[in-house]
Amino acid sequence: MATANTGLGRFQSLWRRNLIEAAIDDSVDIHRGLLQRYREPERLYHSIEHIEHCLNQFDQCKSLADNADALELAIWFHDAILVSGRRDNEARSAELYLELSRDVQTESTRQLVNRLIMATLHDGSSLNDADSCLMVDIDLSSFGLPWEEFLRDSLNLRAENPQLNDNDYFLHQTGFQRSLLARPRFFQSDYFHDRLEAQARENLERYFEYIDNQD
């Protein structure tokens, strides 16, 4: 069930204030479609709860954004498409947003939201502005949760990938996680770095030990 943060009222207000003049408002149908996607039964981590978490984080730092509406739109759409095992989920999520926003939002807004969604590939290639850094940090902010919540999310993420055996999954996942740890800063923005950096690093080191102990 959607809370006030992921309910129609919030999304509709966001969508409507970014419509160009005389554009048709399809926000009710778009919101319904997003909720249906985020409630797909195979989504155990990339669910409506993840969007709720990201929006909660956004609300705490939106004053730091250059374009808060574009950042919020990117949060709503960044995991809209999820097919386990595919590597183009972010690109397909961005394509969905671009399709739904065609002819109803300005091209500058559309391209900015597209770029912010693609920043969640977490390959470092799009982190050339403050809003991209905030987008990446918001998406990764669950790494800085208390250990029990972090472990719950990690187990849910593992369960989203049943096509992989444990060895293949953990090889890929810990490789990604170690690449994050190898960065000079896990979180790119000062806001998230100051609040969550130490906890995120502690969680990952503890998680690697947890995995080793499962053998």
C-alpha beads as a LAMMPS data file, in Angstrom:
LAMMPS data file: protein, C-alpha beads

215 atoms
214 bonds

1 atom types
1 bond types

-500.0 500.0 xlo xhi
-500.0 500.0 ylo yhi
-500.0 500.0 zlo zhi

Masses

1 110.0

Atoms # bond

1 1 1 0.000 0.000 0.000
2 1 1 1.375 3.395 -0.993
3 1 1 2.015 5.845 1.799
4 1 1 1.677 9.603 1.488
5 1 1 5.231 9.669 0.123
6 1 1 4.438 7.293 -2.730
7 1 1 0.755 8.133 -3.037
8 1 1 -0.969 9.783 -5.968
9 1 1 -1.075 13.247 -4.417
10 1 1 2.679 13.685 -4.277
11 1 1 3.339 12.215 -7.705
12 1 1 0.517 14.140 -9.342
13 1 1 1.748 17.445 -7.937
14 1 1 5.268 16.719 -9.205
15 1 1 4.095 15.662 -12.661
16 1 1 1.657 18.547 -13.084
17 1 1 4.114 21.293 -12.206
18 1 1 6.471 20.003 -14.896
19 1 1 3.889 19.875 -17.683
20 1 1 4.280 22.247 -20.595
21 1 1 1.354 24.486 -21.468
22 1 1 -1.736 22.655 -22.789
23 1 1 -0.189 19.212 -22.174
24 1 1 -2.496 16.338 -21.296
25 1 1 -2.181 15.267 -17.661
26 1 1 -1.862 11.476 -17.508
27 1 1 -0.436 11.467 -13.988
28 1 1 -3.140 9.186 -12.549
29 1 1 -2.437 6.439 -15.100
30 1 1 1.333 6.919 -14.914
31 1 1 1.314 6.677 -11.129
32 1 1 -0.879 3.583 -11.251
33 1 1 1.492 1.976 -13.733
34 1 1 4.529 2.730 -11.594
35 1 1 2.926 1.240 -8.491
36 1 1 2.016 -1.890 -10.440
37 1 1 5.610 -2.268 -11.526
38 1 1 7.083 -1.676 -8.077
39 1 1 4.639 -4.184 -6.602
40 1 1 5.592 -7.033 -8.920
41 1 1 5.900 -10.145 -6.734
42 1 1 9.494 -10.863 -7.739
43 1 1 10.612 -7.483 -6.417
44 1 1 11.959 -8.112 -2.946
45 1 1 14.380 -5.198 -2.782
46 1 1 13.644 -2.957 -5.792
47 1 1 10.083 -2.481 -4.588
48 1 1 7.812 0.374 -3.596
49 1 1 9.571 0.315 -0.227
50 1 1 12.840 1.187 -1.975
51 1 1 11.180 4.157 -3.672
52 1 1 9.717 5.168 -0.313
53 1 1 13.184 5.020 1.232
54 1 1 14.703 7.056 -1.607
55 1 1 12.002 9.711 -1.379
56 1 1 12.549 9.971 2.371
57 1 1 16.239 10.584 1.731
58 1 1 15.424 13.067 -1.036
59 1 1 13.155 15.046 1.285
60 1 1 16.066 15.536 3.657
61 1 1 18.462 16.882 1.025
62 1 1 16.333 18.407 -1.743
63 1 1 17.396 21.921 -0.766
64 1 1 20.878 20.965 -1.990
65 1 1 19.666 20.054 -5.488
66 1 1 19.978 22.354 -8.478
67 1 1 16.821 20.865 -9.994
68 1 1 14.881 19.113 -7.240
69 1 1 11.955 18.175 -9.495
70 1 1 14.192 16.410 -12.012
71 1 1 15.880 14.556 -9.175
72 1 1 12.534 13.472 -7.744
73 1 1 11.258 12.342 -11.144
74 1 1 14.409 10.266 -11.574
75 1 1 13.814 8.618 -8.215
76 1 1 10.291 7.621 -9.201
77 1 1 11.419 6.053 -12.488
78 1 1 14.949 4.753 -11.895
79 1 1 13.933 1.145 -11.135
80 1 1 10.655 1.081 -13.047
81 1 1 11.894 -1.770 -15.261
82 1 1 13.412 -4.756 -13.498
83 1 1 14.175 -8.022 -15.256
84 1 1 16.496 -10.228 -13.251
85 1 1 19.750 -10.948 -15.029
86 1 1 19.501 -8.104 -17.546
87 1 1 22.048 -5.314 -17.591
88 1 1 19.896 -2.724 -19.340
89 1 1 17.250 -2.196 -16.665
90 1 1 18.369 1.390 -16.049
91 1 1 18.342 2.200 -19.758
92 1 1 14.906 0.665 -20.192
93 1 1 13.613 2.542 -17.140
94 1 1 14.924 5.775 -18.658
95 1 1 13.278 4.891 -21.966
96 1 1 9.956 4.379 -20.180
97 1 1 10.217 7.830 -18.611
98 1 1 11.147 9.413 -21.951
99 1 1 8.189 7.732 -23.615
100 1 1 5.715 8.891 -20.968
101 1 1 7.090 12.440 -20.867
102 1 1 7.280 12.950 -24.619
103 1 1 5.488 16.138 -25.724
104 1 1 4.353 16.942 -22.169
105 1 1 7.593 18.047 -20.473
106 1 1 10.385 20.312 -21.680
107 1 1 13.252 18.652 -23.500
108 1 1 15.729 20.014 -20.974
109 1 1 13.824 18.360 -18.113
110 1 1 13.515 15.097 -20.014
111 1 1 17.217 14.879 -20.807
112 1 1 18.214 15.791 -17.254
113 1 1 15.947 13.119 -15.757
114 1 1 17.258 10.601 -18.289
115 1 1 20.841 11.393 -17.245
116 1 1 20.024 11.124 -13.541
117 1 1 18.389 7.734 -14.038
118 1 1 21.425 6.501 -15.965
119 1 1 23.683 7.660 -13.129
120 1 1 22.268 4.746 -11.113
121 1 1 24.361 2.396 -13.225
122 1 1 26.953 3.336 -10.581
123 1 1 29.831 3.202 -13.024
124 1 1 30.982 6.700 -12.132
125 1 1 30.617 8.023 -15.673
126 1 1 27.778 10.477 -14.971
127 1 1 28.953 12.079 -11.732
128 1 1 29.872 15.477 -13.137
129 1 1 27.323 17.593 -11.284
130 1 1 25.781 17.907 -7.831
131 1 1 22.410 16.401 -8.736
132 1 1 23.979 13.261 -10.233
133 1 1 25.987 12.815 -7.046
134 1 1 22.835 13.193 -4.950
135 1 1 20.968 10.701 -7.158
136 1 1 23.681 8.076 -6.788
137 1 1 23.982 8.665 -3.051
138 1 1 20.224 8.438 -2.522
139 1 1 20.111 5.142 -4.400
140 1 1 23.023 3.767 -2.355
141 1 1 21.903 5.223 0.972
142 1 1 20.562 1.878 2.208
143 1 1 24.201 0.783 2.536
144 1 1 24.337 3.177 5.479
145 1 1 21.369 1.718 7.349
146 1 1 21.862 -0.035 10.695
147 1 1 23.359 -3.511 10.218
148 1 1 20.119 -5.479 10.690
149 1 1 18.315 -3.406 8.049
150 1 1 21.291 -3.544 5.702
151 1 1 21.444 -7.344 6.013
152 1 1 17.684 -7.629 5.384
153 1 1 18.051 -5.609 2.196
154 1 1 21.069 -7.660 1.116
155 1 1 19.168 -10.923 1.562
156 1 1 16.193 -9.525 -0.347
157 1 1 18.496 -8.452 -3.169
158 1 1 19.957 -11.961 -3.290
159 1 1 16.442 -13.419 -3.499
160 1 1 15.715 -11.243 -6.541
161 1 1 18.341 -13.195 -8.483
162 1 1 17.254 -16.843 -8.248
163 1 1 18.782 -17.627 -11.651
164 1 1 22.272 -17.387 -10.140
165 1 1 23.897 -19.859 -7.780
166 1 1 25.427 -18.422 -4.630
167 1 1 28.969 -18.513 -5.957
168 1 1 28.137 -16.580 -9.139
169 1 1 25.893 -14.118 -7.348
170 1 1 28.307 -13.261 -4.557
171 1 1 31.242 -13.064 -6.978
172 1 1 29.391 -10.433 -8.986
173 1 1 27.828 -8.611 -6.056
174 1 1 30.897 -8.389 -3.877
175 1 1 32.906 -7.290 -6.898
176 1 1 30.555 -4.341 -7.308
177 1 1 30.593 -3.619 -3.599
178 1 1 34.389 -3.742 -3.393
179 1 1 34.559 -1.286 -6.283
180 1 1 32.454 1.101 -4.202
181 1 1 34.739 0.636 -1.217
182 1 1 37.782 1.301 -3.384
183 1 1 36.583 4.794 -4.191
184 1 1 38.129 7.609 -2.171
185 1 1 34.571 8.350 -1.056
186 1 1 31.745 5.812 -0.951
187 1 1 29.231 8.689 -1.013
188 1 1 29.969 11.518 -3.404
189 1 1 28.045 14.358 -1.757
190 1 1 29.165 15.875 1.527
191 1 1 25.668 15.440 2.899
192 1 1 25.614 11.650 2.582
193 1 1 29.334 11.224 3.174
194 1 1 29.131 12.924 6.556
195 1 1 26.042 10.988 7.649
196 1 1 26.481 7.492 6.243
197 1 1 30.039 6.863 5.012
198 1 1 31.358 5.165 8.149
199 1 1 28.289 2.937 8.588
200 1 1 28.279 1.890 4.926
201 1 1 31.917 0.833 5.036
202 1 1 31.425 -1.003 8.316
203 1 1 28.353 -2.797 6.928
204 1 1 30.204 -4.022 3.847
205 1 1 33.196 -5.296 5.750
206 1 1 30.837 -7.138 8.070
207 1 1 28.850 -8.447 5.100
208 1 1 31.969 -9.925 3.491
209 1 1 32.635 -11.800 6.744
210 1 1 28.999 -12.943 6.799
211 1 1 29.328 -14.368 3.274
212 1 1 32.585 -16.127 4.123
213 1 1 30.917 -17.757 7.109
214 1 1 28.142 -19.197 4.914
215 1 1 30.606 -21.520 3.160

Bonds

1 1 1 2
2 1 2 3
3 1 3 4
4 1 4 5
5 1 5 6
6 1 6 7
7 1 7 8
8 1 8 9
9 1 9 10
10 1 10 11
11 1 11 12
12 1 12 13
13 1 13 14
14 1 14 15
15 1 15 16
16 1 16 17
17 1 17 18
18 1 18 19
19 1 19 20
20 1 20 21
21 1 21 22
22 1 22 23
23 1 23 24
24 1 24 25
25 1 25 26
26 1 26 27
27 1 27 28
28 1 28 29
29 1 29 30
30 1 30 31
31 1 31 32
32 1 32 33
33 1 33 34
34 1 34 35
35 1 35 36
36 1 36 37
37 1 37 38
38 1 38 39
39 1 39 40
40 1 40 41
41 1 41 42
42 1 42 43
43 1 43 44
44 1 44 45
45 1 45 46
46 1 46 47
47 1 47 48
48 1 48 49
49 1 49 50
50 1 50 51
51 1 51 52
52 1 52 53
53 1 53 54
54 1 54 55
55 1 55 56
56 1 56 57
57 1 57 58
58 1 58 59
59 1 59 60
60 1 60 61
61 1 61 62
62 1 62 63
63 1 63 64
64 1 64 65
65 1 65 66
66 1 66 67
67 1 67 68
68 1 68 69
69 1 69 70
70 1 70 71
71 1 71 72
72 1 72 73
73 1 73 74
74 1 74 75
75 1 75 76
76 1 76 77
77 1 77 78
78 1 78 79
79 1 79 80
80 1 80 81
81 1 81 82
82 1 82 83
83 1 83 84
84 1 84 85
85 1 85 86
86 1 86 87
87 1 87 88
88 1 88 89
89 1 89 90
90 1 90 91
91 1 91 92
92 1 92 93
93 1 93 94
94 1 94 95
95 1 95 96
96 1 96 97
97 1 97 98
98 1 98 99
99 1 99 100
100 1 100 101
101 1 101 102
102 1 102 103
103 1 103 104
104 1 104 105
105 1 105 106
106 1 106 107
107 1 107 108
108 1 108 109
109 1 109 110
110 1 110 111
111 1 111 112
112 1 112 113
113 1 113 114
114 1 114 115
115 1 115 116
116 1 116 117
117 1 117 118
118 1 118 119
119 1 119 120
120 1 120 121
121 1 121 122
122 1 122 123
123 1 123 124
124 1 124 125
125 1 125 126
126 1 126 127
127 1 127 128
128 1 128 129
129 1 129 130
130 1 130 131
131 1 131 132
132 1 132 133
133 1 133 134
134 1 134 135
135 1 135 136
136 1 136 137
137 1 137 138
138 1 138 139
139 1 139 140
140 1 140 141
141 1 141 142
142 1 142 143
143 1 143 144
144 1 144 145
145 1 145 146
146 1 146 147
147 1 147 148
148 1 148 149
149 1 149 150
150 1 150 151
151 1 151 152
152 1 152 153
153 1 153 154
154 1 154 155
155 1 155 156
156 1 156 157
157 1 157 158
158 1 158 159
159 1 159 160
160 1 160 161
161 1 161 162
162 1 162 163
163 1 163 164
164 1 164 165
165 1 165 166
166 1 166 167
167 1 167 168
168 1 168 169
169 1 169 170
170 1 170 171
171 1 171 172
172 1 172 173
173 1 173 174
174 1 174 175
175 1 175 176
176 1 176 177
177 1 177 178
178 1 178 179
179 1 179 180
180 1 180 181
181 1 181 182
182 1 182 183
183 1 183 184
184 1 184 185
185 1 185 186
186 1 186 187
187 1 187 188
188 1 188 189
189 1 189 190
190 1 190 191
191 1 191 192
192 1 192 193
193 1 193 194
194 1 194 195
195 1 195 196
196 1 196 197
197 1 197 198
198 1 198 199
199 1 199 200
200 1 200 201
201 1 201 202
202 1 202 203
203 1 203 204
204 1 204 205
205 1 205 206
206 1 206 207
207 1 207 208
208 1 208 209
209 1 209 210
210 1 210 211
211 1 211 212
212 1 212 213
213 1 213 214
214 1 214 215
